[in-house]
Structure formats: structure tokens, C-alpha cells
């Protein structure tokens, strides 16, 4: 079949982008033709180096050469309209369209993938959108008007996230394809590690609360975004916190190899791919009791790691596990085994089963699709007229 996959930008090279890259690879293995639609041009060299998986879609469509960096209300609105156009275009030009940004716009495409907190569920400005109070009200109004275009099927990356969007219809839970690092023998040093984008919505201030009441050393590694400077400065005020800004992947793997505990701080984390990576290298996960890491990785028990609800409990759990060599060894061994439940092969099997149950959708006759066809017809008419050569 002809399949369109739509995503705003592949250039963040994060978990959602890896999810899509492996998805494209899987679709091609099944014999489908895959067309990629993005707002900006993809830097394939950087993407392939980050995820160590080479993929080439059958065709690639993008709207601009410059990398996407919406930093104002006008840019955000233009980005939203551009992405809506790409979704409708992807639906019109394929048998099946998959939208890889369903947390914002779970509409138009037959399938939407929801990776993080759905925008309809957030209370704080997790997405860093300007004039959030106004935009949230507008988004709520527009969402109701777009309900007739809602995707038939929703893929999400955890049971935790599925519970938040169960009102949207048919839901399939397919956990992410985690790139497990090669096992490297390294002696653990009793330190704590957190890997996350360095922005307030990741709740990294929690590390400062825990570190203030602990004698242990904490390491925080991640990529910066707009507004990261203030958070980095605050974390660096603590002598027992080391911040690694925009580290290379090999540096992160080295930290995972030598640190003893992996601390997850985001209460509403949908899944947590870095947690699985760290587990595969012998880090014992300490996660918030209630998010995706707790429900989907630790299976709501402490057989594969530890959980906490308060900063005080986190401090106590760190002290306990670092002082109990027997329990530490047992959790480490079980964690390494558990990490293998989230490999690329597991993802491909589950995604293949899902695709085998999916049928192509007929062309839609809703109003926006008709407008799209009229605009395209006008553009084609103009193109043909301007291409006619007048004889001398």
C-alpha cells in the first residue's frame, strides 16, 4: 500500500523521531511504499548518527529548508496551520495516513500516535506555547469543531497514556523501540543519573530537592531548549549536582555504565526510553509512583526497580539501595532482563500485527478535504497557465 507518515520535524532526533524511523523501516519491510511529510527538511546524517538506523522513505515532502523553531505566537499558529495542511495532504495522497504527533492534533489521519501528555489533558504549559491561557481556550474550541475528523485508531506508548485518552476511541498500546546499548563492564560508583531535556516541564527541580537532603552525587544530562539556562544555573548551585549540557550519546552511555541509580523526576512521563537504556546497563531505576515508568516498565511493583511519591521517600530509597548490596545486585539483574522486553524486534512485531488488521480508508468528503482539493485544483491550473510558452 501507499502509506503517508506525517511529523512536524525529524530534527529533534528524540524518542518520537526514533519511534517514527523504526516505524518507517517496519512498513518498508512489509512491502509498503512510505512517503514522509514534514514541515522542515530532515538532516538525515544527524538523525542516522543519533539512532544508528538508516532509513530512506520512498518520497520526502517538506515545506521549508530552514529548521523548524517556532518561538512566537504567530510562528506557532503558522506551524499549526502548516501541519494541518500536511495531514490532509497525506490523507489525500495515500491509502493510509499515520500522524506521528497525535498529542496535539489527533485528527484527519486514519492513525494518530500519541507519545506524551495530550494537549487536551495538560494543565500547565508543557509545550512552551506563548499566551498559553488564550491558546488553550482556542484549542478547546477548535478541537470540538474538528471532532468529525478524529483519527479512527490511536497508537500510544504506554498503558498510562492510554488511560488518559481512552475517550478518543480505539486505542493500541505499542511501547517504544528502545535502542539498548552494548553491554560494557564498568564498576558502579554509587552516583545517581537523570537524562532528560533540560526544561522545566521535566520537573528537574525535584533533583535539587532530593540532592539538598542527600550526600550522594547527582548527574543530570540532556539537550537544551529555549529557556534552559535558568534551570541549569539553579541545578549548578548545588555542589553535589553535575550538569552535562548537550552531551553526545557515547557520553550518556558512559554515565549509565558507571552510575548506580537512575532517577526519573517527571510525574506524568508517558514512558521513559532512557530509563530502559539505563536498566540494560545495570542502573537501578527510581521512578515516580504513578507515571508511565511505574505502570509500564516496573509493572506497578518494585521487582524491577524502586518508586517514590515524595522527595523524602526518594532520599530514603537511594540511601537504602546503596547500602544493601544483595538487593542492589538482584534488582540490577532483573532490570537487565526486563529491558529486553522493549527492543526494536518487540516493537516491530507489535506494530506489524497492528498494520495487518488495518484496512485502507476511502477518500473523505468532509468540508476541509473538499477545500484542499479546490485549492490544489487552483494551484495546478495556475501552474499550467504559467508554464505555457507564447510563440515568438
C-alpha positions as CSV (number, residue, x, y, z in Angstrom):
1,X,0.0,0.0,0.0
2,X,0.9,3.7,-0.3
3,X,1.4,4.9,3.3
4,X,2.0,8.5,4.4
5,X,3.7,9.3,7.7
6,X,3.4,12.9,8.9
7,X,5.6,14.6,11.6
8,X,6.4,18.3,12.2
9,X,10.2,17.8,12.3
10,X,12.6,14.9,12.4
11,X,15.4,17.2,13.5
12,X,14.9,16.9,17.3
13,X,16.1,13.3,16.9
14,X,14.4,12.3,20.2
15,X,12.2,9.4,21.2
16,X,9.2,10.3,19.0
17,X,11.6,10.6,16.0
18,X,13.2,7.2,16.7
19,X,9.6,5.7,17.0
20,X,8.9,7.0,13.5
21,X,12.2,5.9,12.0
22,X,11.7,2.3,13.2
23,X,8.0,2.5,12.1
24,X,9.1,3.5,8.6
25,X,11.7,0.7,8.5
26,X,9.0,-1.8,9.6
27,X,6.5,-0.6,6.9
28,X,9.1,-0.9,4.2
29,X,9.9,-4.4,5.4
30,X,6.2,-5.3,5.0
31,X,6.5,-4.1,1.3
32,X,4.6,-0.8,1.6
33,X,5.7,2.4,-0.1
34,X,6.3,5.1,2.6
35,X,6.0,8.8,2.0
36,X,7.3,11.2,4.7
37,X,5.7,14.6,5.2
38,X,7.5,17.2,7.5
39,X,7.4,20.9,7.9
40,X,11.2,21.3,7.6
41,X,13.9,19.4,5.7
42,X,15.3,16.4,7.6
43,X,19.0,16.3,8.4
44,X,19.3,12.6,7.7
45,X,23.0,12.4,8.6
46,X,22.4,13.7,12.1
47,X,19.3,11.5,12.6
48,X,21.1,8.3,11.4
49,X,24.1,9.0,13.6
50,X,21.9,9.6,16.7
51,X,19.7,6.4,16.3
52,X,22.2,4.2,14.4
53,X,19.5,3.1,11.9
54,X,19.5,4.1,8.3
55,X,16.1,4.6,6.6
56,X,15.1,6.2,3.3
57,X,11.4,6.9,2.7
58,X,10.1,6.4,-0.8
59,X,9.5,10.1,-1.2
60,X,10.1,13.1,1.1
61,X,7.9,16.2,1.2
62,X,8.7,19.3,3.3
63,X,7.6,22.9,3.3
64,X,10.8,24.7,4.2
65,X,14.6,24.3,4.1
66,X,15.1,26.1,7.5
67,X,14.8,24.0,10.6
68,X,11.6,24.5,12.5
69,X,11.9,26.7,15.6
70,X,8.6,28.3,16.4
71,X,9.3,31.0,19.0
72,X,6.3,33.3,19.0
73,X,2.5,33.2,18.8
74,X,2.5,34.0,15.0
75,X,5.0,31.2,14.3
76,X,3.1,28.7,16.5
77,X,-0.1,29.5,14.6
78,X,1.6,29.2,11.2
79,X,3.2,25.9,12.3
80,X,-0.3,24.5,13.3
81,X,-1.8,25.5,10.0
82,X,1.1,24.1,8.1
83,X,0.9,20.8,9.9
84,X,-2.9,20.6,9.3
85,X,-2.2,21.1,5.6
86,X,0.3,18.2,5.6
87,X,-2.1,15.9,7.4
88,X,-4.8,16.5,4.9
89,X,-2.3,16.2,2.0
90,X,-1.0,12.9,3.5
91,X,-4.6,11.5,3.7
92,X,-5.4,12.5,0.1
93,X,-2.3,11.1,-1.4
94,X,-2.1,7.6,0.2
95,X,-4.1,4.5,1.2
96,X,-3.3,5.0,4.9
97,X,-2.0,8.1,6.7
98,X,-0.2,7.9,10.1
99,X,0.1,11.1,12.1
100,X,3.1,10.9,14.5
101,X,2.1,14.0,16.5
102,X,-1.2,12.9,17.9
103,X,-0.7,14.5,21.3
104,X,-1.5,17.9,19.6
105,X,-3.7,17.1,16.6
106,X,-5.2,13.6,16.7
107,X,-7.2,14.4,13.6
108,X,-7.5,13.8,9.8
109,X,-5.2,10.8,9.6
110,X,-6.5,7.2,9.9
111,X,-4.0,6.6,12.7
112,X,-2.5,9.0,15.2
113,X,0.4,8.2,17.5
114,X,0.4,9.9,21.0
115,X,3.8,9.9,22.6
116,X,3.4,12.3,25.5
117,X,0.8,14.2,27.5
118,X,-2.1,15.0,25.2
119,X,-2.5,18.8,24.9
120,X,-6.2,18.3,25.8
121,X,-5.1,16.9,29.2
122,X,-2.4,19.3,30.3
123,X,-3.0,22.0,32.9
124,X,0.5,23.6,32.8
125,X,2.2,24.9,29.6
126,X,4.2,21.7,29.0
127,X,4.7,22.7,25.3
128,X,6.1,26.2,25.9
129,X,3.4,27.8,23.8
130,X,3.2,31.6,24.0
131,X,0.0,33.1,25.5
132,X,-0.9,29.7,26.9
133,X,-4.1,30.7,28.6
134,X,-5.6,32.1,25.4
135,X,-4.3,29.3,23.2
136,X,-5.7,26.6,25.4
137,X,-9.2,28.1,25.2
138,X,-8.9,28.4,21.4
139,X,-7.5,24.9,21.2
140,X,-10.5,23.6,23.2
141,X,-12.9,25.4,20.8
142,X,-11.2,24.2,17.6
143,X,-10.9,20.6,19.0
144,X,-14.7,20.4,19.3
145,X,-15.2,21.6,15.8
146,X,-12.7,19.0,14.5
147,X,-14.2,16.1,16.2
148,X,-15.7,14.8,13.0
149,X,-12.1,14.4,11.7
150,X,-10.8,12.5,14.7
151,X,-8.5,9.6,13.8
152,X,-10.1,6.1,13.8
153,X,-7.2,4.5,15.7
154,X,-4.8,5.9,18.3
155,X,-1.4,4.3,19.0
156,X,0.1,5.2,22.3
157,X,3.3,4.2,24.0
158,X,2.1,3.1,27.4
159,X,-0.9,1.9,29.4
160,X,-0.6,5.0,31.5
161,X,-1.1,7.3,28.5
162,X,-3.9,5.1,27.2
163,X,-5.8,5.7,30.4
164,X,-5.6,9.5,29.7
165,X,-7.0,9.2,26.2
166,X,-9.5,6.3,26.5
167,X,-12.3,8.7,25.5
168,X,-10.8,9.1,22.0
169,X,-11.9,5.7,20.7
170,X,-9.9,2.7,19.5
171,X,-6.5,2.6,21.3
172,X,-3.5,0.3,20.7
173,X,-0.6,0.3,23.2
174,X,2.8,-0.3,21.4
175,X,5.7,0.5,23.7
176,X,8.7,2.4,22.0
177,X,11.6,0.6,20.3
178,X,14.4,1.3,22.7
179,X,18.0,1.2,21.4
180,X,19.7,-0.9,24.0
181,X,23.4,0.0,24.3
182,X,26.1,-2.7,24.0
183,X,26.9,-4.0,27.5
184,X,30.1,-2.6,28.8
185,X,31.6,-3.9,32.0
186,X,32.1,-0.9,34.3
187,X,32.3,-0.7,38.1
188,X,29.4,1.3,39.6
189,X,30.3,4.4,41.6
190,X,27.2,4.9,43.8
191,X,26.1,8.1,41.9
192,X,22.7,9.0,40.6
193,X,21.8,9.8,37.0
194,X,19.0,11.6,35.2
195,X,18.7,12.0,31.4
196,X,16.1,14.5,30.1
197,X,15.7,17.6,28.0
198,X,16.7,20.5,30.2
199,X,13.4,22.3,30.6
200,X,11.1,23.0,33.5
201,X,8.3,20.7,32.3
202,X,10.6,17.7,33.1
203,X,10.3,18.5,36.8
204,X,14.1,18.6,37.1
205,X,13.8,20.9,40.1
206,X,12.9,17.7,42.0
207,X,16.6,16.7,41.7
208,X,17.6,19.8,43.6
209,X,15.1,19.0,46.4
210,X,16.5,15.4,46.7
211,X,20.2,16.4,46.4
212,X,19.7,19.0,49.1
213,X,19.0,16.2,51.6
214,X,21.5,13.7,50.3
215,X,25.2,13.2,50.5
216,X,25.3,11.4,47.2
217,X,26.4,12.8,43.8
218,X,23.8,13.5,41.2
219,X,24.4,13.8,37.4
220,X,21.9,15.5,35.0
221,X,22.5,15.1,31.3
222,X,20.3,16.4,28.4
223,X,19.8,18.7,25.5
224,X,18.9,22.3,25.9
225,X,15.9,24.2,24.7
226,X,14.7,27.7,24.8
227,X,14.7,28.7,28.5
228,X,17.1,26.0,29.7
229,X,19.6,28.5,31.1
230,X,17.7,29.3,34.2
231,X,17.2,25.7,35.1
232,X,20.9,24.8,34.5
233,X,22.0,27.7,36.7
234,X,19.7,26.6,39.6
235,X,20.9,23.0,39.4
236,X,24.6,24.1,39.4
237,X,24.1,25.9,42.7
238,X,24.3,22.6,44.4
239,X,27.8,21.2,44.9
240,X,26.6,17.6,44.5
241,X,24.9,18.1,41.2
242,X,26.9,17.9,37.9
243,X,25.1,19.1,34.7
244,X,26.1,17.8,31.3
245,X,24.8,20.1,28.6
246,X,24.1,18.6,25.1
247,X,26.2,15.5,25.7
248,X,27.0,13.1,22.9
249,X,25.3,9.7,23.1
250,X,28.5,7.9,23.9
251,X,28.9,10.2,27.0
252,X,25.4,9.4,28.2
253,X,26.1,5.7,27.8
254,X,29.3,6.1,29.8
255,X,27.3,7.8,32.6
256,X,24.7,5.0,32.6
257,X,27.5,2.4,32.8
258,X,29.1,3.9,35.9
259,X,26.1,5.3,37.8
260,X,24.2,3.1,40.2
261,X,20.8,4.6,40.3
262,X,18.7,6.2,37.5
263,X,16.3,8.9,38.9
264,X,13.2,9.8,36.9
265,X,11.5,13.0,38.0
266,X,8.6,13.7,35.7
267,X,5.3,12.6,37.4
268,X,3.3,12.4,34.1
269,X,6.1,10.8,32.0
270,X,4.3,8.7,29.3
271,X,7.0,6.1,29.1
272,X,10.7,6.9,29.5
273,X,13.1,5.3,27.0
274,X,16.2,6.5,28.8
275,X,15.1,4.5,31.9
276,X,15.1,1.3,29.9
277,X,18.5,2.1,28.4
278,X,19.9,2.7,31.9
279,X,18.4,-0.5,33.2
280,X,20.0,-2.5,30.4
281,X,23.4,-1.2,31.7
282,X,22.7,-2.1,35.3
283,X,21.3,1.2,36.7
284,X,18.5,0.7,39.2
285,X,15.5,2.8,38.2
286,X,13.9,5.1,40.9
287,X,10.7,6.4,39.3
288,X,7.7,8.5,40.4
289,X,4.9,6.2,41.6
290,X,2.1,6.9,39.2
291,X,3.5,7.7,35.7
292,X,4.3,5.5,32.7
293,X,7.6,4.2,34.0
294,X,5.8,2.9,37.1
295,X,2.9,1.3,35.2
296,X,4.6,0.1,32.1
297,X,8.3,-0.5,32.9
298,X,8.1,-1.5,36.6
299,X,4.6,-3.0,36.2
300,X,3.4,-1.2,39.3
301,X,5.7,-3.2,41.7
302,X,9.3,-2.9,42.9
303,X,10.5,-6.1,41.4
304,X,12.4,-4.3,38.6
305,X,13.2,-1.1,40.4
306,X,12.1,1.4,43.1
307,X,9.4,4.0,43.3
308,X,8.7,7.2,45.3
309,X,6.0,9.7,45.9
310,X,7.9,12.4,47.8
311,X,11.4,13.9,47.8
312,X,11.9,12.5,51.3
313,X,10.9,9.0,50.2
314,X,13.3,9.3,47.2
315,X,16.2,10.2,49.5
316,X,15.4,7.2,51.7
317,X,15.2,4.8,48.8
318,X,18.6,6.0,47.5
319,X,20.1,5.5,50.9
320,X,18.5,2.1,51.3
321,X,19.6,0.6,47.9
322,X,23.1,1.9,48.1
323,X,23.6,0.3,51.5
324,X,22.1,-3.1,50.5
325,X,24.5,-4.9,48.1
326,X,22.3,-8.0,47.9
327,X,19.1,-6.2,46.9
328,X,21.1,-4.0,44.6
329,X,22.5,-7.0,42.7
330,X,19.1,-8.6,42.5
331,X,17.4,-5.5,41.1
332,X,20.2,-4.9,38.7
333,X,20.0,-8.5,37.2
334,X,16.2,-8.3,36.9
335,X,16.3,-4.9,35.4
336,X,18.7,-6.0,32.6
337,X,16.3,-8.9,31.8
338,X,13.3,-6.6,31.8
339,X,14.9,-4.1,29.4
340,X,14.9,-6.7,26.7
341,X,11.1,-6.5,26.6
342,X,11.4,-3.1,24.8
343,X,13.7,-3.8,21.9
344,X,13.3,-2.9,18.2
345,X,12.2,-6.5,17.4
346,X,9.4,-6.4,20.0
347,X,8.2,-3.1,18.6
348,X,8.2,-4.4,15.0
349,X,6.2,-7.5,15.9
350,X,3.5,-5.5,17.7
351,X,3.4,-2.8,15.0
352,X,3.2,-5.4,12.3
353,X,0.3,-7.1,14.0
354,X,-1.5,-3.7,14.2
355,X,-0.9,-2.9,10.5
356,X,-2.1,-6.4,9.4
357,X,-5.5,-5.5,11.0
358,X,-5.7,-2.1,9.3
359,X,-7.7,-1.6,6.1
360,X,-7.2,1.3,3.6
361,X,-9.6,4.2,4.0
362,X,-11.8,5.6,1.3
363,X,-11.4,9.3,0.3
364,X,-13.2,11.6,2.7
365,X,-15.9,14.1,1.8
366,X,-15.8,16.4,4.8
367,X,-15.5,20.1,4.2
368,X,-11.8,20.6,4.8
369,X,-10.9,17.8,2.3
370,X,-13.1,19.5,-0.3
371,X,-11.4,22.8,0.3
372,X,-8.0,21.1,0.0
373,X,-9.0,19.6,-3.4
374,X,-10.2,23.0,-4.7
375,X,-7.0,24.8,-3.6
376,X,-4.9,22.1,-5.3
377,X,-7.0,22.4,-8.4
378,X,-6.5,26.2,-8.5
379,X,-2.7,25.8,-7.9
380,X,-2.5,23.2,-10.7
381,X,-4.4,25.5,-13.0
382,X,-2.1,28.4,-12.3
383,X,1.0,26.2,-12.8
384,X,-0.3,25.0,-16.1
385,X,-1.0,28.6,-17.3
386,X,2.3,29.9,-16.2
387,X,4.1,27.0,-17.9
388,X,2.6,27.7,-21.4
389,X,5.1,29.3,-23.7
390,X,3.9,32.0,-26.0
391,X,5.4,31.6,-29.6
392,X,7.5,34.4,-30.9
